[in-house]
């Protein structure tokens, strides 16, 4: 269902909600407008309470973007079963999957294998701190492309290029464009996107999905403006 939504709705604007923080309540009036919601953070958080609240305001798909197994809940529409590709630590690469696999499998929730590539956003993100992962250089397009193609060859159904929570700068447009030219699975881009112009540039460079979290945490009232601009670019693409 989620992949179908991305294929039929793209470009897709996703609101990322951290269940550890109550700001998602301030987003409530605008949630009927959104394409999709990702729920997840780097720590725990009361995910069930968060998802139950979101359900009251939106019929859009709610997708778990988990930071750890403690965040799993069967109340979501799908789970991103992610592999942090530029980590070299087994406790990051496979241990969380082993710990969570049976609970997720038995829940019957839709599971989407996703390659996750962390790129330097000129800020030490929570992902980098928690996973002890070294981000790829934002200027090394060849390396970013190699990791992205590797994700596809490993059978991942989505690729997420992430500059990290609190990134000072988003993924470079040239890197997005280069990756999109070399893969044929949907491309998600997130981290450091704070303006409508940055969102539109990411879409124009080839992102199928743009994820925004921190900006809407601080400025929930901006969400309708971003959504309107996203709809405008959709109309242009589909003409």
JOURFEN-V942293 format. One record per residue. N is the residue number from 0. RES is the residue in three letters. SS is DSSP state (@ for helix, = for strand, . for the rest). PSI is psi in degrees with one decimal (none if undefined). Layout:
((N RES SS PSI) (N RES SS PSI))
This chain:
((0 UNK . -43.6) (1 UNK @ -44.3) (2 UNK @ -37.7) (3 UNK @ -41.6) (4 UNK @ -43.5) (5 UNK @ -45.1) (6 UNK @ -36.2) (7 UNK @ -19.3) (8 UNK @ -20.3) (9 UNK . 140.4) (10 UNK . 142.8) (11 UNK = 131.0) (12 UNK = 122.1) (13 UNK = 134.8) (14 UNK = 124.0) (15 UNK = 123.6) (16 UNK = 128.9) (17 UNK . 115.5) (18 UNK . -12.1) (19 UNK . -16.7) (20 UNK . 144.6) (21 UNK . 3.4) (22 UNK @ -20.9) (23 UNK @ -21.1) (24 UNK @ -34.4) (25 UNK @ -22.8) (26 UNK @ -13.7) (27 UNK @ -46.5) (28 UNK @ -21.5) (29 UNK @ -9.0) (30 UNK @ -29.8) (31 UNK @ -15.8) (32 UNK @ -16.0) (33 UNK . 154.8) (34 UNK . -38.8) (35 UNK = 152.1) (36 UNK = 130.6) (37 UNK = 137.2) (38 UNK = 124.7) (39 UNK . 155.5) (40 UNK . -179.3) (41 UNK . -12.8) (42 UNK . -139.9) (43 UNK . -97.6) (44 UNK . 147.1) (45 UNK . 86.3) (46 UNK @ -40.1) (47 UNK @ -42.2) (48 UNK @ -43.0) (49 UNK @ -48.5) (50 UNK @ -41.5) (51 UNK @ -38.8) (52 UNK @ -45.7) (53 UNK @ -37.8) (54 UNK @ -26.4) (55 UNK . -18.6) (56 UNK . -11.8) (57 UNK . 147.0) (58 UNK . 2.4) (59 UNK . 154.0) (60 UNK = 137.4) (61 UNK = 119.7) (62 UNK = 130.8) (63 UNK = 126.7) (64 UNK . 75.5) (65 UNK . 142.5) (66 UNK . -22.0) (67 UNK . 169.8) (68 UNK @ -26.8) (69 UNK @ -16.9) (70 UNK @ -4.4) (71 UNK . 136.4) (72 UNK . 142.1) (73 UNK . 2.0) (74 UNK . -5.0) (75 UNK . 169.2) (76 UNK . -25.6) (77 UNK = 161.7) (78 UNK = 131.4) (79 UNK = 109.5) (80 UNK = 88.9) (81 UNK = 149.8) (82 UNK = 119.6) (83 UNK = 95.7) (84 UNK . -33.6) (85 UNK . 33.9) (86 UNK . 149.1) (87 UNK . 9.8) (88 UNK . 123.8) (89 UNK @ -30.2) (90 UNK @ -13.6) (91 UNK @ -39.5) (92 UNK @ -42.1) (93 UNK . -30.1) (94 UNK @ -44.3) (95 UNK @ -31.8) (96 UNK @ -42.5) (97 UNK @ -37.9) (98 UNK @ -31.5) (99 UNK @ -13.8) (100 UNK @ -49.1) (101 UNK @ -40.9) (102 UNK @ -41.9) (103 UNK @ -44.7) (104 UNK @ -45.8) (105 UNK @ -18.9) (106 UNK @ -25.3) (107 UNK . 3.3) (108 UNK . 143.8) (109 UNK = 132.5) (110 UNK = 130.4) (111 UNK = 108.3) (112 UNK = 128.9) (113 UNK = 132.1) (114 UNK = 133.3) (115 UNK = 121.0) (116 UNK = 119.3) (117 UNK = 123.9) (118 UNK = 143.9) (119 UNK . 120.3) (120 UNK . 18.4) (121 UNK . 35.4) (122 UNK . 136.2) (123 UNK . 105.6) (124 UNK . 166.0) (125 UNK @ -33.2) (126 UNK @ -44.8) (127 UNK @ -40.8) (128 UNK @ -48.9) (129 UNK @ -40.6) (130 UNK @ -11.3) (131 UNK . 41.0) (132 UNK . 140.9) (133 UNK . 117.5) (134 UNK . 151.2) (135 UNK = 149.1) (136 UNK . 132.2) (137 UNK . -16.0) (138 UNK . -4.0) (139 UNK . 80.2) (140 UNK @ -38.3) (141 UNK @ -43.5) (142 UNK @ -41.5) (143 UNK @ -41.4) (144 UNK @ -42.4) (145 UNK @ -45.7) (146 UNK @ -38.7) (147 UNK @ -44.1) (148 UNK @ -38.3) (149 UNK @ -42.3) (150 UNK @ -44.9) (151 UNK @ -43.2) (152 UNK @ -25.0) (153 UNK . -1.4) (154 UNK . 10.7) (155 UNK . 142.6) (156 UNK . -13.2) (157 UNK = 154.0) (158 UNK = 131.2) (159 UNK = 112.3) (160 UNK = 118.4) (161 UNK = 127.0) (162 UNK . -8.3) (163 UNK . 150.8) (164 UNK . 130.6) (165 UNK . 11.5) (166 UNK . 140.0) (167 UNK . -29.6) (168 UNK . 141.1) (169 UNK . 176.1) (170 UNK . 131.9) (171 UNK . 141.8) (172 UNK @ -38.3) (173 UNK @ -35.9) (174 UNK @ -42.3) (175 UNK @ -46.1) (176 UNK @ -42.9) (177 UNK @ -41.2) (178 UNK @ -46.7) (179 UNK @ -31.1) (180 UNK . -13.6) (181 UNK . -0.2) (182 UNK . 161.0) (183 UNK . 22.8) (184 UNK . 157.1) (185 UNK = 140.3) (186 UNK = 123.2) (187 UNK = 137.5) (188 UNK = 133.6) (189 UNK = 167.2) (190 UNK . 119.8) (191 UNK . 6.6) (192 UNK . 114.9) (193 UNK . -10.2) (194 UNK . 157.7) (195 UNK @ -40.1) (196 UNK @ -41.5) (197 UNK @ -39.4) (198 UNK @ -48.7) (199 UNK @ -35.6) (200 UNK @ -40.1) (201 UNK @ -44.6) (202 UNK @ -45.0) (203 UNK @ -31.0) (204 UNK @ -15.0) (205 UNK . -1.3) (206 UNK . 129.8) (207 UNK . -31.5) (208 UNK = 133.8) (209 UNK = 131.2) (210 UNK = 129.6) (211 UNK = 127.8) (212 UNK . -63.9) (213 UNK @ -40.4) (214 UNK @ -42.2) (215 UNK @ -22.4) (216 UNK @ -41.5) (217 UNK @ -27.7) (218 UNK . 68.7) (219 UNK @ -26.0) (220 UNK @ -13.4) (221 UNK @ -14.2) (222 UNK @ -45.3) (223 UNK @ -33.6) (224 UNK @ -44.7) (225 UNK @ -42.3) (226 UNK @ -40.9) (227 UNK @ -44.8) (228 UNK @ -35.4) (229 UNK @ -42.3) (230 UNK @ -36.7) (231 UNK @ -43.1) (232 UNK @ -30.9) (233 UNK @ -44.3) (234 UNK @ -38.4) (235 UNK @ -41.4) (236 UNK @ -37.9) (237 UNK @ -4.9) (238 UNK . none))
